[in-house]
Structures are given as C-alpha cells and as structure tokens.
Amino acid sequence: MKFTIYQESRLGRRKNNEDRMAHSYSRDALLLVIADGMGGHYYGEIAAQIAVQCMTEAFQREANPRISDPFSFINRTMINAHCAIFDFTSTHKLLDSPRTTCTACLIQDNIAYWAHAGDSRLYVIRGGKVLARTRDHSRVQLLLDQGMISPSQAHSHPDRNKIYSCLGGLQDPKIELSRKTPLESGDVVLLCTDGLWGLYSDEMLATALKNENLMKVVPEIMEKADAQGGSSADNLSVVAVRWEDNYVEPGSEDASSVHTQSMPLGAFTTRIDQFGRNPKYKSELSDEEIERAIDEIRTAIQKYTK
C-alpha cells in the first residue's frame, strides 16, 4: 500500500474536545476511525475514546496482515464498542449514558469498506467530485429525505444536532454499512466530524481536496472552518487519506507518503491521541481524574479485546 495521511483535531470554541480519531495500518490493511462524543462533562470523550480504542486494538489483533471479512469486522467491533460504553455506564451507575458517533473505514486490496452510526461523515472524493458519502443518521436528514426542508434550511435548522443512531445508551445503534468501493490512485477518503462538514458544502470540500498536496490543503480547510465557526464553533476533527498505490521511480517519492510494502508481518503503526494527553483537548479534569478515566476505559473494553 502507498498513501498519504493527515490527522488533526481542534477545540473550536468549546471548553473541552470530545472528538477522537485514530488510524492504524499493517502491511496490507489500513483502518481509519473518527468519533464525536456526546453527553457533557468528560463522559462524551470517554465514549469516543472507547470507540476508537476498541476498533484499533481489534485491528491490531486481527489484521494478519489483512482482515478476513472487512464488513463483519467493522460491524462487530462497533457493536463491541457500544457494549463497552454501556458497561461503563452500568458500572458507574450513571444517570445518563455517554454516547458517541462513530465512522470507520477499512482499506485493503485497493477497496474501501466503511460503516457509520450518527452524523460523523465519510467522503470518497475523485477528481474534485464526491464519489460517495455517508448519509447522516439525523433528524434533519430525515426531513430532507421527506422533502420537508431544503438543503439551505438544513444548515441552520434547530434540530441539526439531533441524531437517532450512536454508540452507547440503552438502544442498539443502527450501523449502516457501505458497498465495496474500489479506489483509484488520487482518490481521497475523508472522515470528519460535524464541526468541519457543517461549514462546507460537499462541493466545496471536493473542490478543495482536488489539490494533490493533502498535507497543505487539509490544514487550510481546518483553519478556515475554525475561523468561520465563530463564538459557538464546535470541536472539529479530520482523518484524510490520499490513496497513492502506484509504482513510483526510486528517489521521486513524496516524503509524506507512507509505504507499507517493506513492513514485516505482524507489525503495526498506529496513531491514537491518548485520553487527556493532547494539549489541544484542554480537559477540565485534574491529573488524578485523567488517570482514573484511563483505567476505567481499559476496564470497560477489556472483555471485548481478547
């Protein structure tokens, strides 16, 4: 595999960042995950952390070096994350369950497989146009589907943040699976939370990501969204991949590109921002509360990561 990847999260104008994202790759498979925690205080970010941690740890167990059944893997690990969040709720006798959106994509053999619950989005962009996009599990999307509001009305609708599927809580999530989507060199796979996509139309994102320099254009998109969000700007997070699985003459490679052909079997590279450790997250928790939360996360997911 050969690809370029960019991952970033920003606080916006919120007191705390409840978004979490991660990527992990073996020699022959790449996993991307993004989650937008809900529920207030620090429980939203715990739900999001459990989601991305469950999925990346499962990937590291099962990608040998490929995942045998990609759709089954994504669906099963999302359900396991949901159960782990529910266990956390029960253990601590919380009055309200922490919840999180979750969108995950697995790429192997030049094919993308993805699934989502909630309104964190995945885009596949080819040649400056949106080839595929997830459909939000939201009240506003239902109103759009029914023709009751227009796309312009959806942007500022008061129910824009009401979603009907997520991980955590008492009800099982609706996990929507994609079709197998073959990728071509130059395709961009973008996962992002609503703090980013809420400020851009599909066409604006696709046009911007036509630029071949992913490491330059994605930070620019983030910067503009952060500025345009104003005083109420939400957390905004992104994991973006430009697929580049073509032969390149020796010496002409982009230094930011990832090449996995020489990775040994059983090796993994993972980036997951640890709970409370990223200074951009500006958590209101004390160091003692952070350490306790880390232990609680590990306990919640332990039985689902064997």
C-alpha positions as CSV (number, residue, x, y, z in Angstrom):
1,M,0.0,0.0,0.0
2,K,1.0,3.6,-0.6
3,F,-0.9,6.6,0.8
4,T,-0.6,10.0,2.4
5,I,-2.5,10.6,5.6
6,Y,-3.3,13.6,7.7
7,Q,-5.0,13.6,11.1
8,E,-5.9,16.6,13.3
9,S,-8.4,17.7,15.9
10,R,-9.2,21.2,17.1
11,L,-11.0,22.5,20.1
12,G,-13.1,25.2,18.3
13,R,-14.7,27.5,20.9
14,R,-15.7,24.7,23.3
15,K,-14.2,24.2,26.8
16,N,-13.3,20.6,26.0
17,N,-12.7,18.4,23.0
18,E,-14.9,15.3,22.9
19,D,-13.8,14.3,19.4
20,R,-11.5,11.3,19.0
21,M,-9.9,9.9,15.9
22,A,-7.2,7.3,15.0
23,H,-5.6,5.4,12.2
24,S,-3.7,2.1,12.2
25,Y,-2.1,0.1,9.5
26,S,-0.4,-3.2,8.9
27,R,1.5,-4.1,5.8
28,D,-1.7,-4.8,3.8
29,A,-4.6,-3.0,5.6
30,L,-5.4,0.5,6.8
31,L,-8.0,1.4,9.4
32,L,-9.5,4.9,9.9
33,V,-11.8,5.8,12.8
34,I,-13.4,9.0,14.0
35,A,-15.9,9.6,16.8
36,D,-17.7,12.6,18.2
37,G,-18.6,12.2,21.9
38,M,-21.8,13.5,23.4
39,G,-23.3,13.7,26.8
40,G,-21.5,16.5,28.5
41,H,-18.7,16.7,31.2
42,Y,-16.0,14.2,30.3
43,Y,-18.2,11.2,29.6
44,G,-18.7,12.1,25.9
45,E,-14.9,12.0,25.3
46,I,-14.7,8.7,27.2
47,A,-17.4,7.2,24.9
48,A,-15.4,8.4,21.9
49,Q,-12.1,7.1,23.3
50,I,-13.6,3.7,24.0
51,A,-14.9,3.6,20.4
52,V,-11.6,4.4,18.7
53,Q,-9.6,2.3,21.1
54,C,-11.8,-0.8,20.7
55,M,-11.5,-0.6,17.0
56,T,-7.8,0.0,16.7
57,E,-7.0,-2.7,19.2
58,A,-9.2,-5.2,17.4
59,F,-7.5,-4.3,14.1
60,Q,-4.1,-4.9,15.7
61,R,-5.2,-8.4,16.8
62,E,-6.9,-9.4,13.5
63,A,-5.0,-7.8,10.6
64,N,-2.6,-10.7,9.8
65,P,-1.8,-8.7,7.7
66,R,-5.3,-8.4,6.2
67,I,-8.8,-8.6,7.8
68,S,-10.5,-11.7,6.6
69,D,-14.1,-10.3,6.5
70,P,-13.9,-6.4,6.4
71,F,-17.7,-5.7,6.8
72,S,-18.1,-8.2,9.6
73,F,-15.0,-6.8,11.4
74,I,-16.3,-3.2,11.3
75,N,-19.8,-4.1,12.3
76,R,-18.7,-6.4,15.1
77,T,-16.1,-4.0,16.6
78,M,-18.6,-1.1,16.6
79,I,-21.1,-3.3,18.5
80,N,-18.4,-4.3,20.9
81,A,-17.6,-0.6,21.5
82,H,-21.2,0.1,22.1
83,C,-21.4,-2.7,24.7
84,A,-18.2,-1.4,26.3
85,I,-19.7,2.1,26.7
86,F,-22.9,0.6,28.1
87,D,-20.8,-1.5,30.6
88,F,-19.1,1.8,31.7
89,T,-22.5,3.4,32.2
90,S,-23.7,0.4,34.3
91,T,-20.6,0.1,36.4
92,H,-20.7,3.8,37.4
93,K,-24.4,3.9,37.7
94,L,-24.6,7.0,35.5
95,L,-28.0,8.7,35.3
96,D,-27.4,9.4,31.6
97,S,-25.3,7.2,29.3
98,P,-22.3,8.7,27.4
99,R,-22.8,8.5,23.7
100,T,-20.7,8.9,20.6
101,T,-21.0,8.9,16.9
102,C,-18.6,6.6,15.1
103,T,-17.4,6.3,11.5
104,A,-14.8,3.7,10.5
105,C,-13.2,2.8,7.2
106,L,-11.0,-0.2,6.3
107,I,-8.9,-0.2,3.1
108,Q,-7.2,-3.3,1.8
109,D,-6.6,-4.7,-1.7
110,N,-7.4,-1.2,-3.1
111,I,-11.0,-1.5,-1.8
112,A,-12.6,0.7,0.9
113,Y,-15.2,-0.7,3.3
114,W,-16.9,1.6,5.8
115,A,-19.7,1.9,8.3
116,H,-21.2,4.6,10.5
117,A,-23.6,5.4,13.3
118,G,-24.5,9.1,13.7
119,D,-23.6,12.1,11.8
120,S,-19.8,12.0,11.5
121,R,-19.2,11.7,7.8
122,L,-17.1,9.8,5.3
123,Y,-16.5,11.2,1.8
124,V,-14.8,9.5,-1.1
125,I,-13.6,12.2,-3.5
126,R,-12.3,11.5,-7.0
127,G,-11.2,14.2,-9.5
128,G,-12.8,17.0,-7.4
129,K,-16.2,15.4,-7.1
130,V,-17.9,13.4,-4.4
131,L,-18.0,9.8,-5.4
132,A,-19.6,8.6,-2.2
133,R,-20.7,10.0,1.1
134,T,-22.4,8.6,4.3
135,R,-26.0,9.6,5.0
136,D,-26.4,11.3,8.4
137,H,-28.4,9.5,11.0
138,S,-30.1,12.7,12.0
139,R,-33.5,14.4,12.3
140,V,-32.6,16.9,9.7
141,Q,-31.6,14.2,7.2
142,L,-35.0,12.6,7.6
143,L,-36.7,16.0,7.0
144,L,-34.5,16.4,3.9
145,D,-35.5,12.9,2.6
146,Q,-39.1,13.7,3.2
147,G,-38.8,17.0,1.2
148,M,-40.0,19.0,4.2
149,I,-36.9,21.3,4.2
150,S,-34.4,22.4,1.7
151,P,-30.6,21.9,1.9
152,S,-30.2,25.6,2.7
153,Q,-32.7,25.3,5.6
154,A,-30.9,22.2,6.9
155,H,-27.7,24.2,7.5
156,S,-29.3,26.3,10.2
157,H,-32.2,24.0,11.3
158,P,-32.6,23.9,15.2
159,D,-32.7,20.1,15.1
160,R,-29.4,19.9,13.2
161,N,-27.6,18.2,16.1
162,K,-30.3,15.6,16.9
163,I,-29.2,12.2,15.8
164,Y,-31.0,8.8,16.1
165,S,-28.1,6.4,16.0
166,C,-25.0,6.4,18.1
167,L,-22.8,4.1,20.2
168,G,-23.7,4.0,23.9
169,G,-27.0,4.3,25.6
170,L,-29.9,1.8,26.1
171,Q,-30.8,1.2,22.4
172,D,-28.7,-0.7,20.0
173,P,-27.2,1.5,17.3
174,K,-28.2,1.5,13.7
175,I,-24.9,0.7,12.0
176,E,-25.0,1.4,8.3
177,L,-22.6,-0.5,6.0
178,S,-21.3,0.8,2.7
179,R,-20.8,-1.1,-0.5
180,K,-17.3,-2.3,-1.5
181,T,-15.8,0.7,-3.2
182,P,-12.6,0.2,-5.3
183,L,-10.2,3.1,-5.0
184,E,-8.1,4.6,-7.7
185,S,-4.8,6.4,-7.3
186,G,-5.5,10.0,-6.4
187,D,-8.8,9.3,-4.6
188,V,-9.2,11.0,-1.2
189,V,-11.0,9.3,1.7
190,L,-12.1,11.9,4.3
191,L,-13.6,11.2,7.7
192,C,-14.7,14.3,9.7
193,T,-17.0,15.4,12.5
194,D,-19.8,17.9,12.0
195,G,-17.7,20.7,13.3
196,L,-15.9,20.6,10.0
197,W,-18.5,19.4,7.4
198,G,-21.2,21.7,8.9
199,L,-19.3,24.7,7.5
200,Y,-18.7,23.3,4.0
201,S,-20.9,22.1,1.2
202,D,-20.0,18.7,-0.4
203,E,-18.9,20.6,-3.5
204,M,-16.6,23.0,-1.5
205,L,-14.9,20.1,0.2
206,A,-14.5,18.1,-3.1
207,T,-13.1,21.1,-4.9
208,A,-10.6,21.9,-2.2
209,L,-9.4,18.3,-2.0
210,K,-8.7,18.1,-5.7
211,N,-5.4,19.7,-4.7
212,E,-2.8,17.0,-4.7
213,N,-1.0,18.4,-1.6
214,L,-3.1,16.8,1.1
215,M,-0.7,17.9,3.8
216,K,-1.2,21.5,2.8
217,V,-4.8,21.7,1.9
218,V,-6.4,19.9,4.8
219,P,-4.8,22.2,7.5
220,E,-6.1,25.1,5.4
221,I,-9.6,23.7,5.4
222,M,-9.4,23.2,9.2
223,E,-8.1,26.7,9.7
224,K,-10.9,28.3,7.7
225,A,-13.6,26.2,9.4
226,D,-12.2,27.1,12.8
227,A,-12.3,30.8,12.0
228,Q,-15.8,30.7,10.3
229,G,-17.3,28.8,13.2
230,G,-17.5,31.9,15.3
231,S,-18.0,32.1,19.0
232,S,-20.0,28.8,19.1
233,A,-17.6,26.8,16.9
234,D,-17.8,23.1,17.7
235,N,-14.9,20.7,18.0
236,L,-13.6,19.8,14.5
237,S,-11.7,16.7,13.6
238,V,-10.5,15.0,10.4
239,V,-8.6,12.0,9.2
240,A,-7.8,12.3,5.5
241,V,-6.1,9.8,3.2
242,R,-5.0,10.3,-0.4
243,W,-4.6,6.8,-2.0
244,E,-1.4,6.5,-4.0
245,D,-1.0,2.9,-4.7
246,N,1.1,3.3,-7.9
247,Y,4.7,2.5,-8.7
248,V,7.0,5.5,-8.3
249,E,10.5,5.7,-9.6
250,P,13.1,5.4,-6.9
251,G,14.1,8.8,-5.5
252,S,10.9,10.5,-6.6
253,E,8.7,9.7,-3.6
254,D,6.9,12.3,-1.6
255,A,8.5,12.4,1.9
256,S,5.0,12.5,3.5
257,S,3.8,9.3,1.7
258,V,3.5,6.0,3.6
259,H,4.8,2.8,2.0
260,T,3.9,-0.4,3.7
261,Q,5.4,-3.0,1.4
262,S,8.6,-3.4,3.5
263,M,6.7,-3.7,6.8
264,P,7.2,-7.1,8.4
265,L,4.2,-9.4,9.0
266,G,2.7,-8.7,12.4
267,A,3.9,-5.1,12.5
268,F,1.5,-2.2,13.0
269,T,1.7,1.6,13.0
270,T,-1.0,3.4,15.0
271,R,-1.8,6.9,15.9
272,I,-4.5,7.4,18.5
273,D,-4.4,10.5,20.7
274,Q,-4.4,9.2,24.3
275,F,-7.1,10.4,26.6
276,G,-6.3,13.7,28.2
277,R,-2.8,13.8,26.8
278,N,-3.3,16.0,23.8
279,P,-2.8,19.6,25.0
280,K,-5.3,20.8,22.4
281,Y,-8.0,19.0,24.3
282,K,-7.7,21.3,27.3
283,S,-9.6,19.0,29.6
284,E,-11.1,20.4,32.8
285,L,-10.1,17.2,34.6
286,S,-7.3,17.0,37.1
287,D,-4.4,14.7,36.5
288,E,-5.8,12.3,39.1
289,E,-9.2,12.2,37.3
290,I,-7.5,11.7,33.9
291,E,-5.6,8.7,35.3
292,R,-8.8,7.2,36.8
293,A,-10.6,7.7,33.5
294,I,-7.8,5.9,31.6
295,D,-8.1,3.0,34.0
296,E,-11.9,3.0,33.6
297,I,-11.6,3.0,29.8
298,R,-9.3,0.0,29.9
299,T,-11.6,-1.9,32.3
300,A,-14.7,-1.2,30.1
301,I,-13.1,-2.5,26.9
302,Q,-11.0,-5.4,28.3
303,K,-13.5,-8.2,27.8
304,Y,-14.1,-7.1,24.2
305,T,-10.4,-7.1,23.2
306,K,-9.5,-10.7,23.8
